[in-house]
Amino acid sequence: MSEAFFGDASRLPAEAKLECKICWHVCDPAEGDAVWQVPPGTAFANLPDHWSCPRCGAPKQGFLLLDEPG
């Protein structure tokens, strides 16, 4: 299950995983992003403003917070 974070990434925990609502790509801070050369451990809130989904190009605002079990 996913929920919108309404574009306010500052409210997200540093380890939060987010999912693109267009292509379902999961942005996991622990993995980083090789396409954008983002190092592992970079929180979603700390991604550059121009960052977009490495799979489909959706903007940061197009991501939903992943609700992960327990």
Secondary structure, DSSP 8 states (H G I E B T S, - for coil): -EEE-TT-GGGS-TT--EEETTT--EE-TTT-BTTTTB-TT--GGGS-TT-B-TTT--BGGGEEEE----
